[in-house]
């Protein structure tokens, strides 16, 4: 998939209105003085946007994707007569969103409906699921905090978005966190498996993760290969993983082992760097150094003679 990156900044109201319309649909601005700046990145599966607004404007947007907004106290919204702010993360489904921004700094996560629906069907093992959300707010303060942590991780990973593995991991984390935080599906949909089914799913998933770790796979791919939903796969790992790993932790461990093998094979004092090996296996360099030291007792640079 192609990385999509864009940066826009303008103090011209006409230019800002044209850009916002292109990004958010049918927009009508009501503003006097405005400096509008937005940076966006992602791929066909998700988008991350940072907005910085100096001055204020009102807009009516036609949303085509599911978006989750976080902001300071300079963002107000209205949907279907319900109003609120975005000081806590708030989810908007496709449709009309009226908003007012005044000297605001905003973070937006956008997920196409068809893409998020595919993830929900995999996670809940229900191919007939029609995606919908009951409300705009997170289910609990704890889930709201978890969402903030997930998005912080996603935005911090932006410099590595040229790496397919990183983008796949970020997308999956954002999609699943959205489903959990805003209660897309009742938990009673979870299917209960027999012990034999769980063992089979676990073995198939482990084989898939280990055979395809060098590719931009996600846990959803492993669940599909095992013939179960992602939630069922997580239960299978809780029951059968001797190391007590989740599927995500197992994939990370496999990639860490592969990166360690690359370090060992690399010539001492050669041109290969820790950053290159970390990126090859989908790690940020700082995280790779920390994980490698924890797993092998030495920083990776020592194996390269650095």
C-alpha positions as CSV (number, residue, x, y, z in Angstrom):
1,X,0.0,0.0,0.0
2,X,1.1,3.5,-0.7
3,X,1.8,6.0,2.1
4,X,-0.4,9.1,1.9
5,X,1.2,12.3,3.2
6,X,0.0,15.8,3.0
7,X,0.6,19.2,4.7
8,X,-1.5,22.3,4.2
9,X,-1.3,25.7,5.8
10,X,-3.0,28.9,4.7
11,X,-4.3,32.2,6.1
12,X,-6.6,32.6,3.0
13,X,-10.2,31.7,3.8
14,X,-11.0,30.6,0.3
15,X,-8.0,28.3,0.1
16,X,-8.8,26.8,3.5
17,X,-12.4,26.2,2.6
18,X,-11.4,24.4,-0.6
19,X,-9.0,22.2,1.3
20,X,-11.4,21.4,4.0
21,X,-14.2,20.6,1.5
22,X,-11.8,18.2,-0.3
23,X,-10.9,16.5,2.9
24,X,-14.2,16.4,4.8
25,X,-17.0,16.7,2.3
26,X,-19.6,19.5,1.9
27,X,-18.2,22.3,4.1
28,X,-19.6,25.8,4.5
29,X,-17.2,28.0,6.5
30,X,-18.3,30.9,8.7
31,X,-15.2,32.8,9.6
32,X,-13.5,36.2,9.6
33,X,-9.8,35.7,10.4
34,X,-8.4,32.2,10.1
35,X,-5.1,30.4,9.8
36,X,-5.7,26.7,9.1
37,X,-3.0,24.1,9.2
38,X,-3.3,20.4,8.8
39,X,-0.8,17.5,8.5
40,X,-2.1,14.1,7.4
41,X,-0.6,10.7,6.8
42,X,-1.7,7.1,6.6
43,X,-2.7,4.7,3.8
44,X,-5.9,3.3,2.3
45,X,-6.8,1.7,5.6
46,X,-6.5,4.7,8.0
47,X,-5.6,8.3,8.3
48,X,-4.0,10.4,11.0
49,X,-4.5,14.2,11.0
50,X,-3.3,17.0,13.1
51,X,-5.1,20.3,12.9
52,X,-3.9,23.7,14.2
53,X,-6.5,26.5,13.9
54,X,-5.7,30.1,14.8
55,X,-8.9,32.1,14.9
56,X,-12.2,30.4,14.5
57,X,-14.7,28.9,12.1
58,X,-17.9,26.9,11.9
59,X,-18.4,24.1,9.5
60,X,-20.9,21.5,8.4
61,X,-19.1,18.4,7.2
62,X,-20.4,15.3,5.3
63,X,-18.4,12.5,6.7
64,X,-17.9,9.3,4.7
65,X,-15.6,7.5,7.2
66,X,-15.7,6.8,10.9
67,X,-13.6,9.4,12.7
68,X,-12.4,9.8,16.3
69,X,-11.6,13.3,17.4
70,X,-9.5,14.6,20.3
71,X,-9.0,18.2,21.1
72,X,-8.5,20.9,23.7
73,X,-11.4,23.1,24.8
74,X,-11.4,24.9,21.4
75,X,-13.6,22.2,19.6
76,X,-17.4,22.0,19.9
77,X,-19.6,19.6,17.9
78,X,-23.3,18.8,17.2
79,X,-24.8,15.7,15.6
80,X,-28.5,15.1,15.5
81,X,-29.2,17.8,18.2
82,X,-26.6,16.3,20.6
83,X,-23.8,18.6,21.4
84,X,-20.4,18.2,23.1
85,X,-16.7,18.9,23.1
86,X,-13.8,16.6,22.3
87,X,-11.7,17.0,25.4
88,X,-12.3,13.2,25.7
89,X,-12.1,11.2,22.4
90,X,-15.4,11.3,20.6
91,X,-16.5,9.1,17.6
92,X,-18.5,10.3,14.6
93,X,-20.1,8.0,12.1
94,X,-20.7,8.8,8.5
95,X,-23.2,11.6,8.1
96,X,-23.4,15.3,8.9
97,X,-21.2,16.8,11.6
98,X,-21.5,20.4,12.6
99,X,-18.5,21.8,14.5
100,X,-17.0,25.0,15.7
101,X,-13.2,25.4,16.2
102,X,-11.7,28.4,18.0
103,X,-7.9,28.5,18.5
104,X,-7.9,24.7,18.6
105,X,-5.4,21.9,18.3
106,X,-7.1,18.7,17.1
107,X,-6.1,15.1,16.4
108,X,-8.2,13.0,14.1
109,X,-8.2,9.3,13.3
110,X,-10.1,8.3,10.2
111,X,-11.1,4.7,9.4
112,X,-13.1,3.9,6.2
113,X,-16.4,2.1,7.1
114,X,-15.7,-0.9,4.8
115,X,-12.2,-1.4,6.3
116,X,-13.4,-1.1,9.9
117,X,-16.3,-3.4,9.1
118,X,-13.9,-6.1,7.9
119,X,-11.9,-5.8,11.1
120,X,-15.1,-6.1,13.2
121,X,-16.3,-9.1,11.3
122,X,-12.9,-10.8,11.9
123,X,-12.6,-9.8,15.5
124,X,-16.1,-11.0,16.4
125,X,-16.2,-13.9,13.9
126,X,-19.4,-12.7,12.4
127,X,-19.5,-12.3,8.6
128,X,-23.0,-10.8,8.7
129,X,-22.1,-8.0,11.1
130,X,-23.3,-4.5,10.1
131,X,-21.1,-1.9,11.8
132,X,-22.7,0.7,14.0
133,X,-22.0,2.5,17.2
134,X,-24.6,3.4,19.9
135,X,-23.0,6.8,20.8
136,X,-20.2,9.2,20.4
137,X,-18.5,8.8,23.8
138,X,-16.1,6.1,25.1
139,X,-17.7,3.4,27.2
140,X,-15.6,4.3,30.3
141,X,-12.8,6.6,31.4
142,X,-10.4,3.7,31.4
143,X,-11.2,2.9,27.8
144,X,-10.8,6.6,27.0
145,X,-7.4,6.5,28.5
146,X,-6.5,3.4,26.5
147,X,-7.6,5.1,23.3
148,X,-5.4,8.0,24.1
149,X,-2.4,5.7,24.6
150,X,-3.1,3.9,21.3
151,X,-3.4,7.1,19.3
152,X,-0.2,8.5,21.0
153,X,1.6,5.4,19.9
154,X,0.2,5.8,16.4
155,X,1.2,9.5,16.0
156,X,4.7,8.7,17.5
157,X,5.2,6.1,14.8
158,X,4.6,8.5,11.9
159,X,8.3,8.8,11.0
160,X,8.3,5.0,10.4
161,X,5.2,4.9,8.2
162,X,7.4,4.1,5.2
163,X,7.6,0.6,6.7
164,X,4.7,-1.7,5.8
165,X,5.0,-3.7,9.0
166,X,4.7,-0.5,11.1
167,X,1.7,0.7,9.3
168,X,0.0,-2.7,9.5
169,X,0.5,-2.8,13.2
170,X,-0.7,0.8,13.7
171,X,-3.8,0.2,11.6
172,X,-4.8,-2.9,13.5
173,X,-4.2,-1.3,16.9
174,X,-6.4,1.7,15.9
175,X,-9.2,-0.4,14.5
176,X,-9.4,-2.8,17.4
177,X,-9.2,0.0,19.9
178,X,-12.0,1.9,18.2
179,X,-14.2,-1.2,18.3
180,X,-13.5,-1.8,22.0
181,X,-13.6,1.8,23.2
182,X,-16.9,2.7,21.5
183,X,-18.7,-0.6,21.8
184,X,-19.4,-1.5,18.2
185,X,-20.6,-5.0,19.0
186,X,-22.1,-6.7,22.0
187,X,-19.5,-9.0,23.7
188,X,-22.1,-11.8,23.8
189,X,-21.4,-12.4,20.1
190,X,-18.1,-14.0,21.1
191,X,-18.2,-17.7,20.0
192,X,-17.2,-20.4,22.5
193,X,-14.8,-23.0,21.1
194,X,-14.1,-26.5,22.2
195,X,-10.6,-27.3,23.5
196,X,-9.7,-29.1,20.3
197,X,-10.8,-26.2,18.2
198,X,-8.7,-23.8,20.3
199,X,-5.6,-26.0,20.0
200,X,-6.0,-26.3,16.3
201,X,-6.5,-22.5,15.9
202,X,-3.4,-21.9,18.2
203,X,-1.1,-24.2,16.2
204,X,-2.2,-22.8,12.8
205,X,-1.8,-19.2,14.0
206,X,1.6,-19.8,15.4
207,X,2.8,-21.5,12.2
208,X,1.3,-18.6,10.1
209,X,3.0,-15.9,12.3
210,X,6.4,-17.6,12.2
211,X,6.2,-18.3,8.4
212,X,5.1,-14.8,7.5
213,X,6.8,-12.5,10.1
214,X,8.8,-10.7,7.4
215,X,5.6,-9.5,5.7
216,X,3.2,-6.7,6.8
217,X,0.7,-9.2,8.4
218,X,-1.7,-8.4,11.3
219,X,-3.3,-10.6,13.9
220,X,-6.4,-10.5,11.8
221,X,-4.5,-12.3,9.0
222,X,-3.4,-14.9,11.5
223,X,-6.9,-15.4,12.7
224,X,-8.1,-15.9,9.2
225,X,-5.4,-18.4,8.5
226,X,-6.5,-20.3,11.7
227,X,-10.1,-20.2,10.7
228,X,-11.4,-18.2,13.7
229,X,-12.1,-14.6,14.7
230,X,-9.4,-12.4,16.3
231,X,-11.3,-12.6,19.7
232,X,-11.3,-16.4,19.5
233,X,-7.6,-16.4,18.6
234,X,-6.8,-14.3,21.7
235,X,-8.7,-16.8,23.8
236,X,-6.8,-19.7,22.2
237,X,-3.5,-18.0,23.0
238,X,-4.5,-17.3,26.6
239,X,-5.3,-21.0,27.0
240,X,-2.5,-22.6,25.1
241,X,0.5,-20.3,24.9
242,X,3.1,-21.7,27.3
243,X,4.9,-18.4,27.4
244,X,1.7,-16.6,28.3
245,X,1.8,-14.5,25.2
246,X,-0.9,-12.8,23.3
247,X,-0.9,-13.2,19.5
248,X,0.6,-9.7,19.2
249,X,3.3,-10.5,21.7
250,X,4.1,-13.8,19.8
251,X,4.5,-11.9,16.5
252,X,6.7,-9.3,18.2
253,X,8.9,-12.1,19.7
254,X,9.2,-13.8,16.4
255,X,10.3,-10.6,14.7
256,X,12.7,-9.8,17.6
257,X,14.3,-13.3,17.2
258,X,14.7,-12.6,13.4
259,X,16.2,-9.2,14.0
260,X,18.6,-10.8,16.5
261,X,19.7,-13.3,13.9
262,X,20.4,-10.5,11.5
263,X,22.6,-8.8,14.1
264,X,24.5,-12.0,14.7
265,X,25.1,-12.5,11.0
266,X,26.2,-9.0,10.3
267,X,30.0,-8.4,10.1
268,X,31.5,-6.5,13.0
269,X,32.2,-2.9,12.3
270,X,30.3,-3.1,9.0
271,X,27.9,-0.7,7.4
272,X,24.7,-2.3,8.8
273,X,23.1,-0.2,11.6
274,X,20.8,-1.0,14.5
275,X,18.2,1.4,13.0
276,X,18.2,-0.5,9.7
277,X,17.7,-3.9,11.3
278,X,15.0,-2.5,13.6
279,X,13.1,-1.0,10.7
280,X,13.4,-4.1,8.6
281,X,11.4,-6.0,11.3
282,X,8.9,-3.2,12.1
283,X,10.5,-1.8,15.3
284,X,11.2,1.7,16.3
285,X,14.9,1.8,17.1
286,X,14.4,2.8,20.8
287,X,11.9,0.1,21.3
288,X,14.1,-2.5,19.6
289,X,17.1,-1.6,21.8
290,X,14.9,-1.9,24.9
291,X,13.3,-5.2,23.8
292,X,16.6,-6.7,22.7
293,X,18.4,-5.9,26.0
294,X,15.5,-7.4,27.9
295,X,15.5,-10.6,25.8
296,X,19.2,-11.1,25.2
297,X,20.9,-9.2,28.0
298,X,22.9,-6.9,25.7
299,X,22.1,-3.8,23.6
300,X,22.0,-4.7,19.9
301,X,24.8,-2.3,19.1
302,X,27.3,-4.5,20.9
303,X,26.6,-7.3,18.4
304,X,27.6,-5.0,15.6
305,X,30.8,-3.9,17.4
306,X,29.4,-0.4,18.0
